[in-house]
Amino acid sequence: MKKMYILFSVLLSTAFMTNAQNTVVADASAEYLGYANVFETIANGGAFVFGSGWGVADLKTVVDAGAGTVTLQPNFNTYGDNPGDPFWIDPATGLGNKQFEGNTFIENNTNLIGSELTFTGGVAAYTLDPAYVAIAFIKVFNADFSVLKIETAPLVAGQDFSITYTNVEPEDTTIQYGYQILGLNANPADEAALGSIVIVDTVLGTNDFDTSSISTYPNPVTSELNIQSKELITSVSIFNTLGQQVLNLPVGSLNVAVDMSTLSPGVYHANIATERGSKTQKVIKK
């Protein structure tokens, strides 16, 4: 793989002796790694099968430093490299026979450790088949994997994402941030039909957008989530932790009340878009 170098956009704050605050931006000039977790299909019970390092190109991720883009797709190499193998191909349907979780990420175990971290980027294009789930993530874990923590945000067409990891502990030794595509391993003949996601550093200008201009309350919420903004709110989308959209509201005001009473208790992400930028807020539904 062509050697690329990680460029970090870092904002440091040491006021009152608190942990520094680092910000990293989606960067197509970075050195990306790949990892796959493979599961049985839901119809076959969904059990974990194995996890392994994976080539970025084999994940069908295309990193184009010149264009400033990272393009994500479903996995095709397991199907294409193993014709007729019932482990990877369902002989009855001809479809992929495993749930394939492809992770494309940047890894850091030095200067970002011990600080709060924000990861931002934008989704310039989204044609991925809705059968696949796509998220951005920050993962933090220690050497023996006895501690593993993750923050996620959905990838939404035409929207920026912003994830902040705040639960910093001394045993945290490695940080990964990047993207995940989850769904059936796929036939390469279906590549065009299954689509892709194109990530850039920003779509709506999140890097210049003051996310503090948007406030949400109460959190945890039992019924209505209230959102106030200094900028005109154009839409609010609610996603579950799998990145699936469960609510979508077109808006045209500075204030909105989102009825979450019908949603099951759990963790959700509210993507709040304004005319100048967007913010993704974790929301706990009681």
C-alpha positions in Angstrom: 0.0 0.0 0.0 1.3 3.4 -0.9 2.8 5.1 2.1 0.8 8.1 3.3 1.3 10.3 6.2 -1.2 11.4 8.9 -1.9 15.0 9.1 -3.7 16.0 12.3 -5.7 19.1 12.9 -5.2 19.5 16.7 -6.8 22.0 19.0 -5.2 22.1 22.5 -6.8 23.5 25.6 -5.1 23.3 29.0 -7.2 25.7 31.0 -7.7 24.8 34.6 -5.3 21.8 34.1 -8.0 19.7 32.4 -7.2 17.1 29.7 -6.3 18.6 26.3 -8.9 18.6 23.6 -7.8 17.2 20.2 -9.7 17.4 17.0 -8.9 15.2 14.0 -10.5 15.7 10.6 -11.3 13.1 7.9 -8.0 13.0 6.0 -7.4 11.2 2.7 -3.6 11.7 3.0 -3.5 9.6 6.1 -2.3 6.0 6.4 -5.3 3.8 6.8 -5.6 0.3 8.2 -8.3 -2.4 7.7 -9.9 -4.9 10.1 -12.8 -7.3 9.5 -15.2 -9.0 11.9 -17.1 -11.8 10.3 -20.4 -13.2 11.6 -22.9 -15.8 10.6 -26.0 -14.3 8.8 -28.9 -13.4 10.9 -30.8 -16.3 9.5 -28.0 -18.6 10.7 -28.0 -17.1 14.2 -25.6 -14.2 13.8 -22.8 -15.7 15.9 -19.3 -14.2 15.7 -17.0 -16.3 13.5 -13.6 -14.6 13.4 -11.8 -11.2 13.3 -8.7 -10.4 11.4 -6.6 -7.6 9.9 -7.7 -6.9 6.4 -6.2 -5.1 3.4 -7.8 -1.7 2.9 -8.1 -2.4 -0.9 -9.7 -5.8 -0.1 -12.3 -4.0 2.0 -13.0 -2.2 -1.2 -12.1 1.1 0.4 -10.4 3.6 -2.0 -8.3 6.3 -0.5 -7.6 9.1 -3.0 -5.2 11.7 -1.5 -5.3 13.8 -4.6 -9.1 14.1 -4.7 -9.2 14.3 -0.9 -11.8 11.5 -0.7 -12.2 8.1 1.1 -14.7 5.9 -0.7 -16.4 3.0 1.2 -18.1 0.0 -0.2 -19.3 -3.5 0.9 -16.8 -6.3 0.9 -16.5 -8.2 -2.4 -13.2 -10.1 -2.2 -14.4 -12.9 0.0 -17.0 -13.8 -2.6 -14.9 -13.1 -5.6 -11.8 -15.0 -4.4 -13.7 -18.1 -3.2 -16.0 -19.2 -6.1 -18.4 -21.9 -5.0 -17.2 -22.0 -1.4 -20.3 -22.5 0.8 -18.6 -20.7 3.7 -18.7 -17.4 1.8 -21.5 -18.1 -0.7 -25.0 -19.5 0.0 -25.5 -22.3 -2.5 -29.3 -22.0 -2.3 -29.5 -18.2 -3.1 -26.2 -17.3 -4.6 -25.9 -14.4 -2.1 -23.1 -13.8 0.4 -23.2 -16.2 3.3 -21.6 -14.0 6.0 -22.2 -10.7 7.7 -19.0 -8.8 7.0 -18.1 -5.8 9.2 -15.4 -3.9 7.4 -13.5 -1.3 9.4 -11.3 1.3 7.7 -9.4 3.4 10.3 -6.4 5.4 11.4 -4.7 4.2 14.5 -2.9 6.3 17.1 -1.2 5.2 20.3 0.9 8.2 21.1 0.0 11.9 21.0 -3.8 11.5 21.2 -3.8 9.3 24.3 -5.1 10.8 27.5 -7.1 13.6 25.9 -10.6 14.2 24.8 -10.9 13.6 21.1 -13.3 14.9 18.4 -13.4 13.3 14.9 -15.2 15.2 12.1 -15.8 14.8 8.4 -18.5 15.0 5.8 -20.4 12.7 3.5 -20.1 14.1 0.0 -22.1 11.2 -1.7 -24.2 8.3 -0.4 -25.5 5.7 -2.8 -24.9 2.6 -0.5 -27.7 0.0 -0.6 -30.0 0.5 2.5 -29.4 -3.2 3.4 -25.9 -2.1 4.7 -25.3 -0.1 7.8 -22.6 2.6 7.8 -21.1 4.6 10.7 -18.1 6.7 11.7 -16.5 5.7 15.0 -13.8 6.4 17.6 -12.6 3.3 19.5 -10.4 3.3 22.5 -8.9 0.1 24.0 -6.0 -1.1 26.1 -3.3 -3.6 25.3 -5.1 -6.7 26.5 -8.6 -5.5 25.3 -10.0 -5.7 28.8 -11.2 -2.2 28.2 -13.0 -1.3 24.9 -15.0 1.9 24.5 -16.6 3.2 21.4 -18.5 6.3 20.2 -20.3 6.3 16.9 -22.2 8.6 14.5 -24.3 7.7 11.4 -23.0 8.6 7.9 -25.8 10.7 6.3 -25.8 11.9 2.7 -24.8 15.6 2.4 -24.2 15.9 6.1 -21.1 16.4 8.3 -20.5 14.2 11.3 -18.8 15.0 14.5 -17.9 12.4 17.3 -16.5 13.4 20.6 -14.9 10.8 23.0 -14.6 12.1 26.5 -14.3 9.1 28.8 -10.5 9.1 29.0 -8.8 6.7 31.5 -5.1 6.0 32.3 -5.3 2.5 30.9 -6.3 3.7 27.4 -3.4 2.9 25.1 -4.7 2.8 21.5 -7.2 5.0 19.6 -8.7 4.1 16.3 -11.0 6.4 14.3 -12.6 5.8 11.0 -15.6 4.1 9.3 -17.5 0.8 9.3 -19.7 -0.9 6.7 -21.8 -3.9 7.9 -23.7 -6.2 5.7 -23.6 -9.4 3.6 -20.3 -10.1 1.8 -21.3 -9.4 -1.8 -20.9 -10.6 -5.4 -18.5 -8.4 -7.3 -21.0 -8.4 -10.2 -23.3 -6.3 -8.0 -20.7 -3.7 -7.2 -22.4 -0.9 -9.2 -25.8 -1.7 -7.9 -24.8 -1.8 -4.2 -23.3 1.7 -4.3 -20.8 3.5 -2.1 -20.1 6.4 0.3 -17.7 9.2 -0.3 -16.1 10.8 2.7 -14.4 14.3 2.6 -13.1 16.6 5.3 -16.3 18.6 5.4 -19.5 19.2 3.4 -21.3 21.9 5.3 -18.3 23.6 7.0 -18.4 21.8 10.4 -14.8 22.8 11.0 -15.9 26.5 11.1 -19.3 25.9 12.6 -19.9 26.6 16.3 -21.6 23.4 17.6 -22.3 25.2 20.9 -24.9 27.3 19.0 -27.2 24.2 19.2 -28.5 22.9 22.5 -30.6 19.9 23.3 -32.6 19.0 26.4 -33.6 17.0 28.4 -31.1 14.2 28.1 -32.0 11.5 29.1 -35.4 12.0 27.5 -38.7 10.2 28.1 -40.9 11.8 25.4 -39.9 15.1 23.8 -36.4 16.1 22.9 -36.2 20.0 22.7 -33.6 21.5 20.3 -32.7 25.2 20.2 -30.3 26.8 17.8 -29.0 30.2 16.9 -29.0 29.2 13.3 -32.1 28.1 11.3 -32.6 24.3 11.8 -33.2 22.7 8.4 -33.7 19.0 9.5 -33.4 16.6 12.4 -32.7 12.9 11.9 -32.6 10.3 14.7 -30.5 7.2 14.3 -30.0 4.1 16.4 -26.6 2.8 17.3 -26.5 0.7 14.1 -26.7 3.8 12.0 -30.3 3.2 11.0 -32.6 6.2 10.6 -35.6 5.9 12.9 -37.0 9.5 12.6 -36.6 12.3 10.1 -38.2 15.7 10.5 -37.9 18.6 8.0 -37.6 21.8 10.0 -37.5 25.5 9.3 -37.2 27.2 12.7 -34.8 28.0 15.5 -36.6 25.6 17.9 -38.1 22.1 17.5 -39.6 19.5 19.8 -38.9 15.9 18.6 -41.4 13.3 19.8 -39.3 10.2 20.8 -42.1 8.6 22.9 -42.6 5.8 20.4 -38.9 4.8 20.4 -37.6 1.9 22.5 -35.3 2.8 25.5 -31.7 3.0 24.5 -29.0 5.2 22.9 -29.7 7.2 19.8 -27.9 9.9 17.8 -29.7 13.1 16.8 -28.2 14.7 13.6 -29.2 18.4 13.7 -28.6 20.2 10.4 -28.6 24.0 10.1 -27.9 26.4 7.2 -24.3 26.6 8.2 -23.4 23.2 9.6 -24.5 20.2 11.6 -24.1 18.6 14.9 -24.6 15.0 16.0 -25.7 14.6 19.6 -25.9 11.4 21.6 -29.4 11.0 23.2 -30.4 8.5 25.8 -34.1 7.5 25.6 -35.5 6.2 29.0 
